[in-house]
Amino acid sequence: MNTLMDLEHLDAKVRHSDLVKEIRTHDGAYYQDDAPKISDAHYDKLRKELEKLEEKYPDLITKDSPTQSVGAPASKGFQKVKHVVPMLSLSNVFSEEDVTDFHERIRRFLGLSESDEVELVAEPKIDGLSCSLRYEDRKLVLAATRGDGAEGENITQNVKTIKDIPQTLPDDAPDILEVRGEIYMSSKDFEALNKAQEEAGKPVFANPRNAAAGSVRQLDVNVTRQRPIKFFGYALGEVSESFADTHFEVREKLKSWAIPETSFKLCSSLADIMAHYEEILEGRAALDYDIDGVVYKVNRLDYQERLGFISRSPRWATAHKFPAERAVTVLKEIDIQVGRTGALTPVARLEPVTVGGVVVSNATLHNADEIERKDIRVGDTVVIQRAGDVIPQVVEVLKDKRKGNPPSFDFPGHCPACGSLAIREDDDVILRCTGGLICPAQAVERLKHFVSRLAFDIDGLGAKIVEQFYEEGLIKSPADIFKLKDLNKTLQPPIREREGWGDLSENNLFESINTRRNIQLNRFIYALGIRQVGEATAKRLAATYGSLSALNEAMKAAQNRESEAFQELLNIEDIGPAVADDLLGFFAEEHNQQVLADLEALLEIQTYEAAQSVDSPVSGKTLVFTGTLTTVGRQEAKAKAESLGAKVAGSVSKKTDYVIAGEDAGSKLKKAKDLGVEVLSEEQWSALINS
Ligand code: IVH
């Protein structure tokens, strides 16, 4: 053998070992955590490279090489599907008190009195993944995942392999019917699958949920066919004609059409609800599938309609979560994480432990005060808990297990990323890095936020890649994302030649960046990551100002706290002095203005009206409600107005289009009259929106 060959072989061996390690890490993220860190295409590319390498050097094949086991995550290949009716998630409640509040809120929203009954249907919350089945002319034509709620993936072929889902419906089913429900795997099937995986030397799934998710996301339908996944229906999406007045009737109908269902019970009082919750909790262990709570839904569909939604969850339903599961483990270290707004959060690095079917190795310690209050020290044996999708937390220290007298944790007074001073503002419990724009940790977190799902939602630019690109200086500020393709032309080596990348994944990345050059104003505002400006506030700002330039001008004018612009800002629902301060601070910063200008030059930011295009008589109008409304609750009236594209303000100004005056209206009504703003009675208002 000549030396060149030897060298090549040595290189191949090193690369082989790197690839095996990398693929194993991603297998773990996929099978154990159901949290893939790279795109499916990227993963496929790694496996292909490994296969090629082993084809050329068969002696490198080891028994534990990933090529010796199948069961890779699905390739990128599912088409996107827009949901006609969005697929929402549920708010959570944890105690009887929360349930009472939920019930009360509904009554208040609907303007009902104590004596009016609000029936709820209680049903188990299945721990699987949501799926929408669409029947047209009583034939199953489409199955889709939830995705971000507005758009999911087309998994029809895979879902058609689920035996208990009917392919056709009887004649009395409507022409268009979407059944929403949960894909899951039974405990027995999960154990059998993992046993088979183990025997075949393949990775095992951490819990039935991950196993169901992994099975349904297979691109090869033949793999899915062999996986024992099942379905439970529990709600409706789009329907061409209504066939029930209550949720209870919906569930009965679904049952009569052979849609598999869990139990459901009609409850008419709080006592009834709590008794049923206990019953389901007690029966949990005997069930052959995982449930993680009880869902309560308002029974009357007309009430559901009126209650509507608040951001991503319906007001008419909530999930009563089972108590958090706990486990005992050892605290190995405390790290300080720096958030997008500079908040320093202590994170517990733990000896990995399984809690409720999930391996946990990190938990939050909240803040310095919490560490001190609970007297948490490195090396301690601690109790951690995990409730549903909430971040695991350290609950307490088992003091009798403490060895010796380890030192108390010394919370740093400086930012671990940039060394700037960390301070507490007013009575805040959070310490914040004062490094602002010079702090690299904050910059990376801002970029991660910028590309996140509710912001620019850029596929293929996950957290790890953002970190990597930032460190290499490829992306330093948001605008760089949209210049990356040009930069790549002169980059040595170009992205496709880097470890873990290839032509396909590079292409996919640039394509997803490209499609986001056109962005809705509310998403854009949210993406800026201004402190206290979440999704809902971003929407309100977009609705109020309409365009980025109008927003920017208004924020410049509002820097003067005596100005009308400042008053207008405070007049926006849910924007108080603290949020206003953060907003004005952001827009006053020279560097942020530069970021905005750079982005504006590269993007097409849709005006809010164009994105909304609600065709209603009050679309784009500014309204103020005052006095007591008699036919609906104040909240319901506001929600209705906003859904029709109107802006609801808290006080009357020259910019107000209508004041809707209920009974006993006082100073706002007077101001409206003084300013010559049109005043509507409750009847006139309802006539206007129903016209
Ligand atoms: S109703 C608009 N009912 O829980 C209401 N959801 O945490 C939509 N889930 O996304 C959901 N069991 O995937 C509903 N009986 C049940 C459920 C259920 C499980 C899932 C569903 C939802 C998630 C929210």
Boltz pocket constraint, residues with backbone or C-beta under 6 A from the ligand:
constraints:
  - pocket:
      binder: B
      contacts: [[A, 88], [A, 89], [A, 90], [A, 123], [A, 124], [A, 125], [A, 126], [A, 127], [A, 128], [A, 129], [A, 130], [A, 131], [A, 181], [A, 182], [A, 234], [A, 235], [A, 295], [A, 314], [A, 317], [A, 319]]
      max_distance: 6.0
